[in-house]
Amino acid sequence: MKTIRILAAVGAICALSPGLVAQVAVLSGNHVPNANVIEAPNTMTNAALFTTVVFAGTNWIAEDGFIKMTTAPIRGIWFGSDPIAGGDPAAFLPGSTSDGNKLQLRSLLTAGSQSWSAYFQDTNGYHARMDFQATDNSQNRPGVTVELDTGFVTVSGPDFDLSELHDFEIHLHNGIVAYSINGVEVLRGPAVPLNNGARVIVGDPTGSTPTGTGSMWIDSFSFDNEAGPLAPIPEPATVALFLGLAALGIIARRHGHN
């Protein structure tokens, strides 16, 4: 299993010894990923595990055990591996859809924050995405929205508070994606066959309209590019309990894919 991991509360940057199978990057609460790219695009190449894109006027800091990213109007700030934005794909990529890929994120949004995302595309072109919205910006309802081949679906209940820490997971295998929140699978179905390059992105990836606002605080992040098959389908009652009275609604895609 090959795993790429950022943990905001543990140690300084390190790597496993060459004899171990997993590839791991660890980030402490006193450091942020150090391969910064100001104002993409660029021509920089490096061996860093994560490429970071930090537009002028945005900011991030490692503080209180969190990686705190703050965006600005018509700007973007994110980390991951992207062959287009920044021109630097970093030193890892997702695996194939048959190997399975899993993104896990523990994070919160500050009050009023909009248009934050976590998404990836495997090497076969299947794309999976979660969007996080603390308030309504007239293009996306508040809460957590996920993407299937049929469109975006809001999967959080009306009282879901994104200002509190939550665990989010995206697991994609053989073109089928399962989305989980706080250990409960809330939706699965066919992933979008986007086919525009393998990548992993976490942050405000817009850099345009609709712009992101506010801040995302990341407690931990991990990416596994040999995650294997999805878990068995959960009991419907478990999912219904998490969703509460909120109806699932497919909504229009609010902006182009990066």
C-alpha positions as CSV (number, residue, x, y, z in Angstrom):
1,M,0.0,0.0,0.0
2,K,1.3,3.4,-0.9
3,T,0.0,6.2,1.4
4,I,0.6,9.9,1.3
5,R,-0.3,11.6,4.6
6,I,-0.3,15.0,6.2
7,L,-0.9,15.0,10.0
8,A,-1.1,18.5,11.4
9,A,-0.3,17.4,14.9
10,V,2.7,15.2,14.6
11,G,6.4,15.7,14.1
12,A,8.4,17.5,11.4
13,I,8.5,16.5,7.7
14,C,9.9,13.0,7.3
15,A,9.8,10.0,5.1
16,L,9.8,6.3,5.7
17,S,13.0,4.3,5.0
18,P,13.4,2.9,1.5
19,G,12.8,-0.6,2.7
20,L,9.2,0.1,3.7
21,V,6.3,-0.1,1.2
22,A,4.3,2.9,2.2
23,Q,5.4,6.4,1.2
24,V,4.5,8.9,4.0
25,A,4.9,12.6,4.5
26,V,4.2,14.0,7.9
27,L,3.6,17.7,8.6
28,S,3.6,19.2,12.1
29,G,1.4,22.0,13.4
30,N,4.4,24.3,13.2
31,H,5.0,23.8,9.5
32,V,3.2,24.1,6.2
33,P,4.1,22.3,2.9
34,N,7.2,24.1,1.7
35,A,6.9,23.8,-2.1
36,N,5.1,27.1,-2.6
37,V,4.0,28.5,-5.9
38,I,2.9,32.1,-6.0
39,E,0.5,33.0,-8.7
40,A,0.1,29.9,-10.9
41,P,1.0,29.0,-13.6
42,N,4.7,28.5,-13.3
43,T,7.5,26.2,-14.6
44,M,9.0,25.1,-11.3
45,T,9.7,21.4,-10.8
46,N,10.8,19.7,-7.6
47,A,10.6,16.5,-5.7
48,A,8.2,17.7,-3.0
49,L,5.4,15.4,-2.1
50,F,2.9,18.3,-2.3
51,T,2.7,21.3,-4.6
52,T,1.1,24.3,-3.0
53,V,-0.5,27.2,-4.9
54,V,-0.8,30.4,-2.9
55,F,-2.2,33.4,-4.8
56,A,-1.3,36.9,-3.7
57,G,-3.6,38.1,-0.9
58,T,-4.2,34.6,0.5
59,N,-2.5,33.1,3.5
60,W,-1.8,30.0,5.4
61,I,-0.2,29.3,8.7
62,A,0.5,26.3,10.9
63,E,-1.0,27.2,14.3
64,D,-2.7,25.5,17.2
65,G,-2.2,22.0,15.6
66,F,-4.0,23.1,12.4
67,I,-3.0,24.1,8.9
68,K,-5.1,27.2,8.5
69,M,-5.7,28.3,4.9
70,T,-7.4,31.7,4.3
71,T,-8.5,32.8,0.8
72,A,-9.2,36.2,-0.9
73,P,-11.7,37.4,-3.5
74,I,-11.1,36.0,-7.0
75,R,-8.0,34.2,-5.6
76,G,-7.1,30.6,-4.7
77,I,-5.1,28.7,-2.2
78,W,-4.6,24.9,-2.2
79,F,-2.2,22.0,-1.8
80,G,-1.9,18.6,-3.5
81,S,-0.7,17.4,-6.8
82,D,-2.0,19.1,-10.0
83,P,-0.4,18.7,-13.4
84,I,-2.1,21.9,-14.7
85,A,-2.3,24.5,-11.9
86,G,1.3,25.5,-11.0
87,G,2.7,23.2,-13.7
88,D,4.2,21.0,-11.0
89,P,2.5,17.6,-10.4
90,A,4.6,17.0,-7.2
91,A,6.1,13.6,-6.3
92,F,3.0,11.5,-6.1
93,L,-0.2,10.9,-8.0
94,P,-3.4,8.9,-7.5
95,G,-3.3,5.2,-8.6
96,S,-5.5,3.4,-11.1
97,T,-9.2,3.0,-10.6
98,S,-8.7,-0.8,-10.1
99,D,-6.1,-0.2,-7.3
100,G,-8.6,2.1,-5.6
101,N,-7.9,5.6,-4.1
102,K,-9.0,7.0,-0.8
103,L,-8.8,10.6,0.4
104,Q,-9.4,11.3,4.2
105,L,-9.7,14.8,5.6
106,R,-10.4,16.1,9.1
107,S,-11.2,19.8,8.9
108,L,-13.5,22.7,9.7
109,L,-14.6,26.0,8.1
110,T,-14.6,29.3,9.9
111,A,-18.0,31.1,10.0
112,G,-19.3,32.3,6.7
113,S,-16.7,30.4,4.6
114,Q,-17.7,29.4,1.1
115,S,-16.4,27.3,-1.9
116,W,-13.8,25.0,-0.3
117,S,-13.2,21.6,-1.8
118,A,-11.4,18.3,-1.7
119,Y,-11.2,16.2,-4.8
120,F,-9.1,13.9,-6.9
121,Q,-9.0,12.1,-10.3
122,D,-7.5,8.6,-10.7
123,T,-5.2,7.7,-13.6
124,N,-8.1,6.2,-15.5
125,G,-9.8,9.6,-15.5
126,Y,-12.5,9.0,-12.8
127,H,-13.2,12.1,-10.7
128,A,-14.6,12.4,-7.2
129,R,-15.3,15.6,-5.2
130,M,-16.6,17.1,-2.0
131,D,-17.5,20.8,-1.6
132,F,-17.9,22.5,1.7
133,Q,-20.0,25.6,2.2
134,A,-20.7,27.3,5.6
135,T,-23.3,29.8,4.1
136,D,-25.4,30.1,1.0
137,N,-23.7,32.0,-1.9
138,S,-26.7,31.6,-4.2
139,Q,-24.9,29.0,-6.3
140,N,-24.5,26.2,-3.8
141,R,-26.6,25.4,-0.7
142,P,-24.9,25.3,2.7
143,G,-23.4,22.1,3.9
144,V,-21.5,19.3,2.2
145,T,-22.1,18.6,-1.5
146,V,-20.6,15.6,-3.4
147,E,-20.4,14.7,-7.0
148,L,-21.6,11.7,-9.0
149,D,-21.8,11.3,-12.8
150,T,-25.4,12.5,-12.6
151,G,-24.5,15.8,-10.9
152,F,-23.9,17.3,-7.5
153,V,-25.9,16.1,-4.4
154,T,-26.2,17.8,-1.0
155,V,-25.7,15.1,1.7
156,S,-25.7,17.0,5.0
157,G,-28.6,17.7,7.2
158,P,-30.0,21.2,7.9
159,D,-28.2,21.4,11.3
160,F,-24.8,20.2,10.1
161,D,-22.2,22.6,11.5
162,L,-19.1,22.9,9.4
163,S,-17.5,25.1,12.1
164,E,-16.9,22.0,14.1
165,L,-14.3,19.3,13.2
166,H,-15.6,16.5,11.0
167,D,-14.1,13.5,9.2
168,F,-14.6,13.4,5.5
169,E,-13.7,10.5,3.2
170,I,-13.8,9.9,-0.6
171,H,-13.1,6.3,-1.7
172,L,-13.1,5.5,-5.4
173,H,-12.7,2.0,-6.9
174,N,-13.4,0.7,-10.4
175,G,-15.3,3.9,-11.3
176,I,-17.6,3.8,-8.3
177,V,-17.2,6.4,-5.5
178,A,-18.4,6.2,-1.9
179,Y,-18.6,9.4,0.2
180,S,-18.5,9.2,4.0
181,I,-18.9,11.8,6.8
182,N,-17.8,11.0,10.4
183,G,-17.5,7.3,9.6
184,V,-20.9,7.0,8.0
185,E,-21.2,6.4,4.2
186,V,-23.8,8.9,2.9
187,L,-23.7,8.3,-0.8
188,R,-22.2,6.1,-3.5
189,G,-22.6,5.8,-7.3
190,P,-20.8,6.1,-10.6
191,A,-17.9,8.7,-10.6
192,V,-17.5,11.4,-13.3
193,P,-15.3,10.2,-16.2
194,L,-13.6,13.5,-16.5
195,N,-10.3,12.3,-18.2
196,N,-8.2,15.5,-17.9
197,G,-5.3,14.4,-15.7
198,A,-4.7,12.6,-12.4
199,R,-4.6,15.0,-9.5
200,V,-5.4,15.6,-5.8
201,I,-6.5,19.1,-4.5
202,V,-7.6,20.4,-1.1
203,G,-8.5,24.0,-0.5
204,D,-10.0,26.9,-2.4
205,P,-9.3,25.9,-6.0
206,T,-11.4,28.5,-7.7
207,G,-9.1,31.5,-8.3
208,S,-12.1,33.0,-10.2
209,T,-15.8,33.4,-9.8
210,P,-17.6,32.1,-7.8
211,T,-14.7,33.0,-5.4
212,G,-14.0,31.2,-2.2
213,T,-14.2,33.1,1.1
214,G,-13.1,32.6,4.7
215,S,-10.8,29.9,6.0
216,M,-10.4,26.1,6.1
217,W,-8.6,24.6,9.0
218,I,-7.1,21.1,8.4
219,D,-6.4,18.9,11.4
220,S,-5.3,15.9,9.3
221,F,-5.2,14.7,5.7
222,S,-4.2,11.4,4.1
223,F,-4.3,10.0,0.6
224,D,-4.0,6.3,-0.2
225,N,-3.4,5.3,-3.9
226,E,-3.8,1.6,-3.3
227,A,-6.9,1.6,-1.1
228,G,-8.6,-1.4,-2.7
229,P,-12.3,-2.2,-3.0
230,L,-15.1,-0.2,-1.3
231,A,-16.7,-1.4,1.9
232,P,-20.0,-3.3,1.7
233,I,-23.0,-1.1,1.1
234,P,-24.3,0.2,4.6
235,E,-27.7,-0.3,5.9
236,P,-30.2,2.4,4.6
237,A,-31.3,3.2,8.2
238,T,-27.8,4.3,9.1
239,V,-27.5,6.7,6.3
240,A,-31.1,8.1,6.9
241,L,-30.1,8.7,10.6
242,F,-27.2,10.8,9.5
243,L,-29.1,12.8,6.9
244,G,-32.0,13.6,9.2
245,L,-34.8,15.3,7.4
246,A,-32.7,16.8,4.6
247,A,-33.8,15.7,1.2
248,L,-31.0,14.8,-1.2
249,G,-31.1,17.1,-4.2
250,I,-29.1,17.1,-7.4
251,I,-28.0,20.6,-8.2
252,A,-26.2,22.1,-11.2
253,R,-22.4,22.1,-11.3
254,R,-21.4,25.5,-10.0
255,H,-18.1,26.0,-11.8
256,G,-15.7,24.2,-14.1
257,H,-13.3,21.6,-12.9
258,N,-9.8,22.6,-12.3
